Amino acid sequence: MRRALLGITLAGLTGLLVTFGAALGAMLPVVALLGVLLGAVAALAPGRSFAIKAASLLTGMAFVWVAYAVRAAALPDIPAARGLVAAVLVLALIGLAAASRDRLPLIGLFSGAALAIGAYDPMYRVDPTAFLVESPTALIAAGLAALVGLTVMHLGTLTASVAPTQHDDAPATADVRQDDLTLAR
């Protein structure tokens, strides 16, 4: 029941952002679905506060913005340059997660990076010289949509941890440890 309510809430807010988001900016309806869904994915980082989840998502977005800035300012728009920037970006995100000892979860960093790329790359491909004008608009709109998904999903996981449900197929004394929910480190 809780999952259904969570899904209905996410779907309803996504629909509202797509329908009426233009009042908050022309880009919001374009990136609403992508933003809400990737924000919800970032919220799945287990055992993290809302602030940490949001920080990791926004940091991933910021790293992508820097990567586009480097491409626009210093590199030719050729496949080798795009490949180099992409590889450095992925290594930087993994390095940041490792340096923070996973305090900034990789799922949030990658979600933020994917969101920024999905929101801005089509615009960059049309006109790389408009980077300083177009990128803030796209990334702010995407970030707002992501924060909606992140908030709803985070609140949904909080209520799930406060009031656990018993499934018919689960033993009455199921013991789930944090280690069961995370990847091997």
VMD Tcl script that draws the C-alpha trace (Angstrom):
set ca {
  {0.00 0.00 0.00}
  {2.79 2.39 0.94}
  {4.62 1.73 -2.33}
  {1.45 2.47 -4.27}
  {0.99 5.77 -2.45}
  {4.63 6.64 -3.02}
  {4.30 5.85 -6.73}
  {1.06 7.81 -7.04}
  {2.65 10.79 -5.29}
  {5.72 10.70 -7.57}
  {3.52 10.31 -10.66}
  {1.20 13.13 -9.62}
  {4.01 15.57 -8.87}
  {5.76 14.65 -12.11}
  {2.57 15.31 -14.03}
  {2.14 18.66 -12.31}
  {5.74 19.66 -13.08}
  {5.35 18.70 -16.73}
  {1.98 20.45 -17.03}
  {2.56 23.61 -15.00}
  {6.36 23.75 -14.63}
  {6.70 26.41 -17.32}
  {5.56 28.92 -14.71}
  {8.84 28.21 -12.90}
  {10.97 28.21 -16.04}
  {10.75 27.10 -19.64}
  {13.11 24.15 -19.12}
  {11.28 22.57 -16.17}
  {8.61 20.72 -18.18}
  {11.31 19.38 -20.51}
  {13.43 17.83 -17.75}
  {10.76 17.10 -15.13}
  {10.45 13.35 -15.71}
  {14.20 12.81 -15.89}
  {14.77 14.94 -12.80}
  {12.09 13.38 -10.62}
  {13.14 9.83 -11.48}
  {16.88 10.39 -10.98}
  {16.19 12.29 -7.77}
  {14.20 9.30 -6.56}
  {17.10 7.01 -7.47}
  {19.53 9.17 -5.46}
  {17.19 8.83 -2.47}
  {17.74 5.06 -2.48}
  {21.21 5.40 -0.89}
  {20.73 3.44 2.34}
  {21.44 4.96 5.73}
  {22.06 8.50 4.49}
  {20.43 11.75 5.56}
  {18.45 13.85 3.13}
  {21.24 16.45 3.13}
  {23.88 13.89 2.14}
  {21.68 12.46 -0.61}
  {20.96 15.94 -1.96}
  {24.63 16.94 -1.69}
  {25.77 13.88 -3.64}
  {23.19 14.49 -6.39}
  {24.07 18.19 -6.70}
  {27.80 17.44 -6.58}
  {27.43 15.00 -9.48}
  {25.63 17.73 -11.41}
  {28.35 20.24 -10.58}
  {31.10 17.91 -11.80}
  {29.29 17.55 -15.12}
  {28.93 21.34 -15.39}
  {32.70 21.68 -14.93}
  {33.27 18.98 -17.56}
  {31.11 20.88 -20.06}
  {32.92 24.12 -19.16}
  {36.27 22.50 -19.94}
  {34.92 21.11 -23.21}
  {33.45 24.45 -24.26}
  {36.50 26.50 -23.32}
  {39.48 24.34 -24.11}
  {38.72 21.30 -26.22}
  {37.66 20.76 -29.81}
  {34.25 19.15 -30.30}
  {35.59 15.82 -31.57}
  {34.97 12.26 -30.38}
  {38.40 11.91 -28.75}
  {37.86 15.03 -26.61}
  {34.36 13.91 -25.63}
  {35.70 10.47 -24.70}
  {38.54 11.91 -22.65}
  {36.23 14.24 -20.72}
  {33.75 11.39 -20.11}
  {36.46 9.08 -18.77}
  {37.92 11.78 -16.52}
  {34.44 12.61 -15.24}
  {33.67 9.01 -14.27}
  {37.07 8.63 -12.60}
  {36.58 11.91 -10.72}
  {33.17 10.82 -9.40}
  {34.50 7.43 -8.31}
  {37.52 9.12 -6.75}
  {35.31 11.56 -4.87}
  {33.16 8.75 -3.48}
  {36.29 6.88 -2.41}
  {37.95 9.96 -0.91}
  {34.81 10.71 1.08}
  {34.75 7.07 2.23}
  {31.35 6.79 0.62}
  {29.94 9.67 2.67}
  {28.92 11.02 -0.71}
  {27.28 7.90 -2.11}
  {28.19 6.92 -5.64}
  {24.52 6.34 -6.50}
  {23.81 10.03 -5.85}
  {26.91 11.24 -7.67}
  {26.10 9.12 -10.73}
  {22.41 10.11 -10.63}
  {23.34 13.78 -10.54}
  {25.81 13.34 -13.38}
  {23.28 11.46 -15.51}
  {20.67 14.12 -14.79}
  {22.95 16.98 -15.82}
  {24.02 15.18 -18.99}
  {20.44 14.29 -19.92}
  {19.20 17.81 -19.25}
  {21.98 19.76 -20.96}
  {23.71 17.59 -23.57}
  {21.08 18.07 -26.31}
  {21.46 21.84 -25.94}
  {25.26 21.64 -25.92}
  {25.30 19.61 -29.14}
  {23.26 22.31 -30.91}
  {25.39 25.26 -29.73}
  {28.47 24.69 -27.53}
  {29.19 28.44 -27.55}
  {25.97 29.12 -25.59}
  {27.26 27.16 -22.59}
  {27.24 30.05 -20.11}
  {23.72 31.11 -21.09}
  {21.95 27.76 -21.48}
  {23.61 25.45 -18.96}
  {22.44 27.25 -15.78}
  {18.84 27.22 -16.97}
  {18.89 23.52 -17.82}
  {20.71 22.45 -14.67}
  {18.61 24.55 -12.28}
  {15.40 23.18 -13.78}
  {16.72 19.62 -13.62}
  {17.92 20.14 -10.05}
  {14.51 21.42 -8.94}
  {12.77 18.41 -10.46}
  {15.33 16.07 -8.88}
  {14.78 17.59 -5.46}
  {11.06 16.81 -5.80}
  {11.81 13.14 -6.53}
  {14.48 13.00 -3.84}
  {12.19 14.52 -1.22}
  {9.23 12.27 -1.95}
  {11.30 9.10 -2.05}
  {13.32 10.04 1.04}
  {10.15 10.74 3.01}
  {8.73 7.46 1.73}
  {11.76 5.55 2.97}
  {11.52 7.29 6.35}
  {7.93 6.21 6.84}
  {8.80 2.70 5.68}
  {11.54 2.45 8.32}
  {9.23 3.78 11.06}
  {6.34 1.41 10.34}
  {7.62 -1.84 8.80}
  {5.08 -4.05 7.10}
  {4.77 -7.81 7.42}
  {4.44 -9.74 4.16}
  {2.68 -13.09 4.03}
  {5.74 -14.81 2.60}
  {8.24 -13.35 5.09}
  {8.99 -14.95 8.45}
  {7.64 -13.05 11.44}
  {11.15 -12.44 12.77}
  {12.94 -11.36 9.59}
  {16.29 -9.80 10.38}
  {17.66 -7.52 7.66}
  {21.07 -6.02 8.33}
  {22.57 -2.95 6.69}
  {25.18 -5.23 5.08}
  {22.39 -6.96 3.16}
  {21.40 -3.65 1.53}
  {24.78 -2.39 0.35}
  {27.35 -3.57 -2.15}
  {30.53 -5.16 -0.89}
  {33.10 -2.53 -0.15}
}
mol new
graphics top color blue
foreach p $ca { graphics top sphere $p radius 0.5 }
foreach p [lrange $ca 0 end-1] q [lrange $ca 1 end] { graphics top cylinder $p $q radius 0.2 }
display resetview
